[in-house]
Amino acid sequence: MTEIATVHGLLAFQARRHPDREALVATAGDGAPVRWSYRQLEERVDAVARFLVSATRPGDRIAIWAGNDAEWVEIEYAAARAGRVLVALNPALTADELRYALTHSGAVLLLHGARYRGVDMAGVASAISAECPRLQTVVSLSDRSWLFGADSVELPPPPVDPDAIFMIQYTSGTTGRPKGVLLSHRSALSAVTAYVRRLDLRDGTVCVNPMPMFHTGGCIIALLAIHLLGGRLVLLPRFGAHDVLVVSREEQADMTIAVPTMLHDLIAAVSEGAPAHQYRTISSGAAPTSPALIARAQTVFGAVVHAVYGQTEIGSAALATSRADSDKDHATTVGTPFEGIQCRIMDPVRGRECARGEIGELWLRGDQIMAGYLDDPGATEATIVEGGWLRTGDLGVMDERGYVRITGRLKELINRGGENISPLEIEECLRSEGKLVDAAVVGLPDDRLGEIVAAVVRADGPVSREELEEWCRTRLTRFKVPSRWFVIDDYPLTPSGKIRKHVLTEMLQAGSVREL
């Protein structure tokens, strides 16, 4: 495969190689349908890059806060073309969360969508912009007048340093506020190059992508992997099982990407009468997938359903099953490490490498590993240890063949439908409510989402589920709001006074704690 050093270099290569081949099918921020060839996409990217050069300086951080609009793709490539760092933000962020991310990242420019799930994004951006010290410019993607006047700007030569930071992705952790993951061009391109080889994806692959673009699954795996193949990315504004299947048939898609929750809904849609489109490949990751779900998906869609393991800190994906693997391996493992990735299973207590068949923490090393966490050397040093090994925080076991099975998480993150959620962030929100003495948040098993968020509170007096939900709803992204609520008189504690969350979870599952 041709050596490409930067993210923009990937687009430039395909614009020369396949100028008239369709690169992107999507919907623009103003609702207009889009079908752009590689040549058209490159021309639009250059126009946006001229604006970025006129409005910002090399190395500046520019933030995008939008849904799955066509402009997301333009801006991702344009930031790379102009030598700026893209800050990818979840469009569901509340005003407080947006303010934190813009301030923490030091973004000087915010490009935002018009509306997302009924929220006036322009109004939110305007309300908090003055509270973000480094933010200088705020523009709406639905009004392209911000491009006017930049057409005469001369573009400098494209950046060529593969180790330059390309993107900042925010990821939840056990310390409360999300951390900014620094990803280089090399990290992103190493990941997608190994990914397309492992899944044996073909030149010109057509992929229907319902994954959100602010996730590495959308902006790295879906976009860059498909464009590395000179393929067509069909970007859906949002996930809807029926829409995915109809559009897949219309576009004659070879592939789709879906977390287990999406797979579940796609199968359900077929049973309700939606067309059962036949794919060659389905890529599934972000959360554990049950063997029964993978078997059913393979039967319904005629595809090889690849189990893929990844996280933001490794530039997206790092392990996956291959087309040659058995149904059992697809259903019970996440395959083997990608080419260029080294893998260890480490005893988190003794600090030694585990023998095959022993459960320990998954450690990874390779070009895909993040450069670190933004302005957080302590967290970086705790995560990337001696020798360049990244501690994933996930527990797993490796068999004699080198296949890995994920068995749990060392960290306390809750994985709800592929979204990593920090319990501490929700606990801090609840503790600020006023009526509560304390709060503990845990994940409970769920057939569809993998896990759901459950909150167990102690209160001074009467408290209702409705008022607690309303308190959280105005301060947290929707998927972080607990879906089950419990009230307790006394938590199970360790001798040092810490809540024994595994015991608390067992109590909830046993029905021994009163549910609101």
ABEGO torsion letter per residue (X at the ends): XBBBABAAAAAAAAAAABAABBABBBBBAAGBBBBBBAAAAAAAAAAAAAAAAAABBBGBBBBBBBBBBAAAAAAAAAAAAAGBBBBBBBAABBAAAAAAAAAAAGBABBBBBABBGGBBAAAAAAAAAAABAABABBBBAABAAAABGAAABBBBBBBABAABBABBBBBBBAAEBBBBBBBBAAAAAAAAAAAAAAAGBBBGBBBBBABBAABAAAAAAAAAAAAAAGBBBBBBABBBAAAAAAAAAAAGBABBBBBAAAAAAAAAAAAAGBBBBBBABBBBBGBBBBAAAAAAAAAAAGBBBBBBBBBAAAGGBABBBBAABBAAAAAABAEBBBBGBBBBBBBAAAGBBBBBGBBBBBBBBEAABBAEBBGBAAAAAAABBBGGBBBAGBBBBBBAAGBBBBAEBABABBBBGGBBBBAAAAAAAAAAAGABABBBBBBBBBAAAGBBBBBBBBBABBBBAAAAAAAAAAABBAAABBABBBBBABBBBBAAGBBBAAAAAAAAAAGABBBX
